[in-house]
Amino acid sequence: MGAASHDGGLDLTRPPDNGQKLASVEAMRLLASVGYGRLVFTLNALPAIRPVNHLVDDGQIIIRTRLTTAISAAVQSATELVVAYEADSLDHESRTGWSVVVTGRARTVTDSGQISRYERLLHPWVNHADNVLAIEPDIVTGLRIGPSRT
């Protein structure tokens, strides 16, 4: 499957009747409108998922974590670590919302000025964070779910 046809598992080749494929610009705008998501990466050759909070800055997804976490270790041990990032906003009552999946490469931020800036802007929900990771999106897909037409 080529990158052009990859849709992050959202099955956008046949969206539901009440679903609409999102342009990548709109998908990134929606991603920036929420502060949390799920980071998917490989750990010991198996998929791993971690909930994290994030911010979108200059087209990149920024997260803070501890150096001792599995994701930090995975990023540091790879030249380029391909990851997926998913965020959504769903209203269970109206059964509407959206979901965005980004596939890209994660790297450790090493510039001290950027690190200081992200430490001021992004406050992790749990424990102490001493590492900043940036995800450079390669593939951005999204799906908006509208009211059911039934």
C-alpha atoms as a printed R data frame, in Angstrom:
    type eleno elety resid chain resno       x      y      z
1   ATOM     1    CA   MET     A     1   0.000  0.000  0.000
2   ATOM     2    CA   GLY     A     2   1.482  3.349 -1.021
3   ATOM     3    CA   ALA     A     3   1.524  6.423  1.199
4   ATOM     4    CA   ALA     A     4  -1.027  8.136 -1.048
5   ATOM     5    CA   SER     A     5  -3.581  5.415 -0.318
6   ATOM     6    CA   HIS     A     6  -2.877  5.075  3.419
7   ATOM     7    CA   ASP     A     7  -5.733  6.467  5.486
8   ATOM     8    CA   GLY     A     8  -4.671  5.643  9.037
9   ATOM     9    CA   GLY     A     9  -7.249  2.902  9.340
10  ATOM    10    CA   LEU     A    10 -10.207  5.269  8.918
11  ATOM    11    CA   ASP     A    11 -11.412  3.383  5.807
12  ATOM    12    CA   LEU     A    12 -11.831  6.582  3.832
13  ATOM    13    CA   THR     A    13 -12.181  4.729  0.535
14  ATOM    14    CA   ARG     A    14 -15.749  3.993  1.628
15  ATOM    15    CA   PRO     A    15 -16.721  6.496  4.348
16  ATOM    16    CA   PRO     A    16 -20.078  5.923  6.029
17  ATOM    17    CA   ASP     A    17 -23.143  7.705  4.624
18  ATOM    18    CA   ASN     A    18 -22.926 10.261  7.414
19  ATOM    19    CA   GLY     A    19 -19.122 10.583  7.135
20  ATOM    20    CA   GLN     A    20 -17.004 13.084  5.265
21  ATOM    21    CA   LYS     A    21 -13.295 12.785  4.459
22  ATOM    22    CA   LEU     A    22 -11.371 15.817  5.732
23  ATOM    23    CA   ALA     A    23  -8.678 17.705  3.857
24  ATOM    24    CA   SER     A    24  -5.316 17.527  5.627
25  ATOM    25    CA   VAL     A    25  -5.382 21.260  6.483
26  ATOM    26    CA   GLU     A    26  -8.773 20.889  8.176
27  ATOM    27    CA   ALA     A    27  -7.643 17.696  9.921
28  ATOM    28    CA   MET     A    28  -4.575 19.472 11.380
29  ATOM    29    CA   ARG     A    29  -6.760 22.422 12.447
30  ATOM    30    CA   LEU     A    30  -9.051 20.040 14.326
31  ATOM    31    CA   LEU     A    31  -6.074 18.233 15.856
32  ATOM    32    CA   ALA     A    32  -4.778 21.576 17.142
33  ATOM    33    CA   SER     A    33  -8.184 22.298 18.707
34  ATOM    34    CA   VAL     A    34  -7.829 19.501 21.279
35  ATOM    35    CA   GLY     A    35  -5.057 18.969 23.777
36  ATOM    36    CA   TYR     A    36  -4.788 15.205 23.944
37  ATOM    37    CA   GLY     A    37  -4.486 12.154 21.743
38  ATOM    38    CA   ARG     A    38  -2.925  8.725 21.457
39  ATOM    39    CA   LEU     A    39   0.604  8.025 20.273
40  ATOM    40    CA   VAL     A    40   1.145  4.693 18.509
41  ATOM    41    CA   PHE     A    41   4.677  3.313 18.166
42  ATOM    42    CA   THR     A    42   6.549  0.022 18.085
43  ATOM    43    CA   LEU     A    43   7.802 -1.472 21.337
44  ATOM    44    CA   ASN     A    44   9.638 -4.814 21.220
45  ATOM    45    CA   ALA     A    45   8.263 -5.402 17.700
46  ATOM    46    CA   LEU     A    46   4.672 -4.957 18.920
47  ATOM    47    CA   PRO     A    47   2.316 -1.966 18.679
48  ATOM    48    CA   ALA     A    48   2.130  0.230 21.762
49  ATOM    49    CA   ILE     A    49  -0.302  3.059 22.454
50  ATOM    50    CA   ARG     A    50   0.125  5.845 24.991
51  ATOM    51    CA   PRO     A    51  -2.333  8.648 25.789
52  ATOM    52    CA   VAL     A    52  -0.530 12.001 25.816
53  ATOM    53    CA   ASN     A    53  -1.352 15.653 25.665
54  ATOM    54    CA   HIS     A    54   0.029 17.679 22.790
55  ATOM    55    CA   LEU     A    55   0.189 20.952 20.984
56  ATOM    56    CA   VAL     A    56   0.520 21.640 17.278
57  ATOM    57    CA   ASP     A    57   3.297 24.089 16.460
58  ATOM    58    CA   ASP     A    58   4.519 25.031 13.002
59  ATOM    59    CA   GLY     A    59   2.872 21.960 11.499
60  ATOM    60    CA   GLN     A    60   4.440 19.529 13.989
61  ATOM    61    CA   ILE     A    61   2.834 17.650 16.854
62  ATOM    62    CA   ILE     A    62   4.747 18.318 20.071
63  ATOM    63    CA   ILE     A    63   4.567 16.115 23.156
64  ATOM    64    CA   ARG     A    64   6.522 16.086 26.396
65  ATOM    65    CA   THR     A    65   7.454 12.905 28.179
66  ATOM    66    CA   ARG     A    66  10.026 11.437 30.548
67  ATOM    67    CA   LEU     A    67  13.367 10.197 29.250
68  ATOM    68    CA   THR     A    68  12.725  6.898 31.002
69  ATOM    69    CA   THR     A    69   9.481  6.144 29.141
70  ATOM    70    CA   ALA     A    70   9.197  3.535 26.400
71  ATOM    71    CA   ILE     A    71   8.420  6.117 23.716
72  ATOM    72    CA   SER     A    72  11.467  8.237 24.595
73  ATOM    73    CA   ALA     A    73  13.678  5.160 24.494
74  ATOM    74    CA   ALA     A    74  12.193  4.066 21.168
75  ATOM    75    CA   VAL     A    75  12.747  7.482 19.578
76  ATOM    76    CA   GLN     A    76  16.324  7.704 20.869
77  ATOM    77    CA   SER     A    77  17.212  4.197 19.658
78  ATOM    78    CA   ALA     A    78  16.013  4.761 16.080
79  ATOM    79    CA   THR     A    79  17.366  7.054 13.399
80  ATOM    80    CA   GLU     A    80  13.795  7.726 12.316
81  ATOM    81    CA   LEU     A    81  10.903  6.280 14.265
82  ATOM    82    CA   VAL     A    82   7.664  6.077 12.322
83  ATOM    83    CA   VAL     A    83   4.698  6.686 14.608
84  ATOM    84    CA   ALA     A    84   0.985  7.333 14.329
85  ATOM    85    CA   TYR     A    85  -0.906  9.935 16.304
86  ATOM    86    CA   GLU     A    86  -4.680  9.878 16.703
87  ATOM    87    CA   ALA     A    87  -7.014 12.401 18.257
88  ATOM    88    CA   ASP     A    88 -10.746 12.839 18.108
89  ATOM    89    CA   SER     A    89 -13.710 14.693 19.478
90  ATOM    90    CA   LEU     A    90 -16.882 12.664 19.743
91  ATOM    91    CA   ASP     A    91 -20.328 13.527 21.081
92  ATOM    92    CA   HIS     A    92 -21.876 10.289 22.285
93  ATOM    93    CA   GLU     A    93 -25.377 11.764 22.552
94  ATOM    94    CA   SER     A    94 -25.617 13.147 19.011
95  ATOM    95    CA   ARG     A    95 -23.266 10.484 17.619
96  ATOM    96    CA   THR     A    96 -21.273 13.141 15.778
97  ATOM    97    CA   GLY     A    97 -17.645 14.211 15.827
98  ATOM    98    CA   TRP     A    98 -14.356 13.735 14.059
99  ATOM    99    CA   SER     A    99 -11.221 11.613 14.125
100 ATOM   100    CA   VAL     A   100  -7.758 12.490 12.795
101 ATOM   101    CA   VAL     A   101  -4.829 10.123 12.241
102 ATOM   102    CA   VAL     A   102  -1.338 11.414 11.487
103 ATOM   103    CA   THR     A   103   1.505  9.157 10.405
104 ATOM   104    CA   GLY     A   104   4.988 10.606 10.555
105 ATOM   105    CA   ARG     A   105   8.469 10.514 11.994
106 ATOM   106    CA   ALA     A   106   9.194 11.269 15.634
107 ATOM   107    CA   ARG     A   107  12.404 12.871 16.819
108 ATOM   108    CA   THR     A   108  13.767 14.252 20.064
109 ATOM   109    CA   VAL     A   109  13.887 18.048 20.172
110 ATOM   110    CA   THR     A   110  17.423 19.110 21.105
111 ATOM   111    CA   ASP     A   111  17.374 22.898 20.589
112 ATOM   112    CA   SER     A   112  17.441 24.449 24.088
113 ATOM   113    CA   GLY     A   113  15.357 27.458 23.015
114 ATOM   114    CA   GLN     A   114  12.619 25.232 21.611
115 ATOM   115    CA   ILE     A   115  12.725 22.989 24.678
116 ATOM   116    CA   SER     A   116  12.285 25.998 27.000
117 ATOM   117    CA   ARG     A   117   9.411 27.291 24.891
118 ATOM   118    CA   TYR     A   118   7.600 23.935 24.885
119 ATOM   119    CA   GLU     A   119   8.144 23.553 28.632
120 ATOM   120    CA   ARG     A   120   6.259 26.844 29.085
121 ATOM   121    CA   LEU     A   121   3.473 25.985 26.610
122 ATOM   122    CA   LEU     A   122   2.814 22.297 27.254
123 ATOM   123    CA   HIS     A   123   2.218 20.832 30.690
124 ATOM   124    CA   PRO     A   124   1.935 17.023 30.813
125 ATOM   125    CA   TRP     A   125  -0.904 15.596 32.848
126 ATOM   126    CA   VAL     A   126   1.215 13.077 34.720
127 ATOM   127    CA   ASN     A   127   4.500 13.245 36.587
128 ATOM   128    CA   HIS     A   128   7.627 15.051 35.497
129 ATOM   129    CA   ALA     A   129   8.498 15.460 31.825
130 ATOM   130    CA   ASP     A   130  12.118 16.036 30.874
131 ATOM   131    CA   ASN     A   131  11.993 15.241 27.157
132 ATOM   132    CA   VAL     A   132  10.324 16.937 24.177
133 ATOM   133    CA   LEU     A   133   9.346 14.971 21.079
134 ATOM   134    CA   ALA     A   134   8.241 16.364 17.723
135 ATOM   135    CA   ILE     A   135   6.260 14.418 15.147
136 ATOM   136    CA   GLU     A   136   6.672 15.589 11.554
137 ATOM   137    CA   PRO     A   137   3.460 14.607  9.719
138 ATOM   138    CA   ASP     A   138   3.908 12.687  6.470
139 ATOM   139    CA   ILE     A   139   0.313 11.497  6.074
140 ATOM   140    CA   VAL     A   140  -2.683 13.324  7.583
141 ATOM   141    CA   THR     A   141  -6.164 11.867  7.316
142 ATOM   142    CA   GLY     A   142  -9.441 12.716  8.954
143 ATOM   143    CA   LEU     A   143 -13.096 11.818  9.065
144 ATOM   144    CA   ARG     A   144 -16.009 13.962 10.212
145 ATOM   145    CA   ILE     A   145 -19.093 12.072 11.347
146 ATOM   146    CA   GLY     A   146 -22.381 13.922 10.969
147 ATOM   147    CA   PRO     A   147 -25.845 13.131 12.238
148 ATOM   148    CA   SER     A   148 -27.137  9.763 11.119
149 ATOM   149    CA   ARG     A   149 -29.304  9.863  8.004
150 ATOM   150    CA   THR     A   150 -31.476  6.950  9.102
